[in-house]
Each structure stands twice: as structure tokens, then as C-alpha cells.
Amino acid sequence: MSTTKGLEGVIATESSISSIIDDQLTYVGYEIDDLAAHSSFEEVVYLLWHKQLPTKLELDKIKNDLASNMEIPHEIIQHFKMYDLSSIHPMAALRTAVSLLGLYDPEVDKMEHDANLRKALRLQAKIAMVITAFARIREGKEPIKPKKHFGYAANFLYMLTGKEPEALEIEAFNKALVLHADHELNASTFTARVCVATLSDLYSGVTAAIGALKGPLHGGANEQVMQMLTEIGEVDNAIPYIKEKLRNKEKIMGMGHRVYRTGDPRAKHLKEMSKQLTKNTGQPKWYEMSLKIEKYIKDEKGLPANVDFYSASVYHSLGIAHDLFTPIFAMSRTSGWLAHILEQYENNRLIRPRAEYVGPIRQPFVQVEER
């Protein structure tokens, strides 16, 4: 029996949701460049779940359904108010709240396809308010209800800040959601599929995926990028800071990717949004600093920027707290997790790999008195 560390390159299942071929990411065969340029997040959600782009009527319906289902049970809001949220990481709160949502869904254990689609829509809608409610409650503020006529990206920003977002802010956040929606069989997606392959419920699958994303080797890179930029402070400090990091053999977050070799196709879209947003907020230094670091690392190490690198300055420019970056990643990726969960249910087989045993063998048992 041969093994591959980290299962790198191992084909574990078949899927028609997303692909990474020749460093090009597609959702159901549509290139990410086209989707980032032309689609709304709601269109991508529909595409991932139904394997086709929606008609105008279908798009209007899913937009309305998502906005109409965003409000969360009062008990979850009270649950947040029970704790000192200043000491709780938002990803831990999100993991628990999503699990708790399952207790309030009357169809939680109904496994028919249409029931699972309805649950998927409710969960995708409510996760936006879970994150914004948490963020506001820890600041001593009350949660804000969504506006029924707002799209998903606009509603999230509105529920977070209480202000109606500008067109550029909505465009940037919508692009970020589209770009993070799915990414083939990554660690959290694989976790979700393993979980529901036992025929566990949809909420358990997404809770398990959030637990996997919470780990610093999967989610959290953009939060660490922003921490790095904050430490650098000014554009002129960027290269000396990076040189010192490299001398100490420290990793530069947001550079390079496990799968992409020539460059992450998603990065350029957020790079442009970072340029526009930082200029709009009067803080172009975040973009200029990132630009210098990207060029230096590419020249010195041959590593291009990945999607996390510029999403950091995008989210920062939108006024989003840095520790909410990973929950936002989870909110977008929930659409992909749910697509994979639905696909797993449709052609399910229990996922049960083997392990190569490398421990001692045929050891004689010694009675406890003689050990």
C-alpha cells in the first residue's frame, strides 16, 4: 500500500461543480474571470446548486428568497449576548451558531432533494446575519435586520455597518463573494462531504466545514496579510520588513498557492478592487504597499499573489474588522459547501479510506502486575 502525504494529487471523488485545470478556475465550466466580471453572488449560488445559470425569473426569485430568509431566531441573538464576545474568535462563534441554527429548522432531518435545497437557501441567507449580529453585539450594538430589496452583498454591508453601502463597495464585496464561493476539493469541502456521506444532516456538514476552515493552514491568511500590512505601516517600510522576514525564514502570507503554479486567477480581480477602494477611502498606501510586496516576492521567490493577498486590503477598506475576514470567507464558501453536500447526497457512498499502519506488530501482552 502506497501513501501520499496530505493526499496531495490524490483523486478522491468525481464532481461537476468546480475545476482547476491549467491554473484556470471554473464553476460548472464557466471561467472565474467571466463570473467575477459579470455575475452577482446570487447567480453563482444558483449556478453551483443547480449546475446552470438562472433565468431572469429564477435570479429574481433567489435574490428575494435569500433576502427574505436572512433574519435569525431571537434565541441565537440571545445566545450571543450570554458571552463575553471580546474573548471569542468569530469563527468559533460562527461554528456554534450554524450548529444551533439546525435546531430551529423544522426540515433539518428531511433528506429529500427539494427539502435540502430549501434548507440550503435558509442557511446561506442566515449565515450573513449570524456574522453581522455577532459583530454588532460585541460592540454593544443591536443587530440590524436586512432590507428586502437589497442584494446579498449590499445587505451584508448594511447589516454590519448600519449604512447603505456605495456602489463601489457593493461591487467589490460582490466580487469577493463570487471569487471565494468554491474551489474544488479543498480541506473544508472534503470535510463537508465526508461528514454528510454518513447521511448526516446539512447543518452538520457545514458545521464540520467551518471547523476545518477555522484552522490557520486553510482559512485566515487574509487576516494575517492585513496584520502584516498594519505592522509595516508605511510604503517605504515594506521591502525592509519583507527582507527581514525572509532572513528569519518566515512565511509571507498571501503569496503562492498549493494548487496554482503560475498564479491564482482570482487575485487580479481583488487587486483592481483594492486599488479603487483604497483610493476612494483616501488610504492608497495599503494598495501601494501590497504592490511592492507582490513584486518583490515574485522577483525573489517566484511566488505570485493569491486571492487572500488583496482581499485583505479590500475588506479593510470596507471598514470590516480584521477577525471577520475568515467568517466572510466561510459565508461565501458556504455556497460551495452546500453545492458539494447536495452533490454528495445525490450519488452517495460512505467515504471510508484506509490508513497504512506503521506501528509495532505482534507485541506480547504483559499482565499489569508485570509491567
Salt bridges, closest charged atoms under 4 A:
GLU8 OE1 - ARG258 NE 3.46
GLU8 OE2 - ARG261 NH2 3.82
ASP33 OD1 - LYS268 NZ 3.10
ASP33 OD1 - HIS269 NE2 2.80
ASP60 OD2 - LYS56 NZ 2.88
ASP65 OD2 - LYS61 NZ 2.66
GLU71 OE1 - LYS145 NZ 3.92
ASP105 OD1 - ARG122 NH2 2.93
GLU107 OE2 - ARG118 NH2 2.54
GLU107 OE1 - ARG122 NH2 2.83
GLU139 OE1 - LYS141 NZ 3.28
GLU142 OE2 - LYS81 NZ 2.96
ASP182 OD2 - HIS340 NE2 3.17
GLU223 OE1 - HIS89 NE2 3.80
GLU234 OE2 - LYS285 NZ 3.60
GLU244 OE1 - ARG247 NH2 2.76
GLU250 OE1 - LYS245 NZ 2.93
ASP264 OD2 - ARG266 NH2 2.88
GLU294 OE1 - LYS271 NZ 3.08
ASP299 OD2 - LYS295 NZ 2.83
ASP323 OD1 - ARG138 NH2 2.68
GLU343 OE2 - LYS51 NZ 3.17
GLU343 OE1 - ARG193 NH1 2.73
GLU346 OE2 - HIS113 ND1 3.18
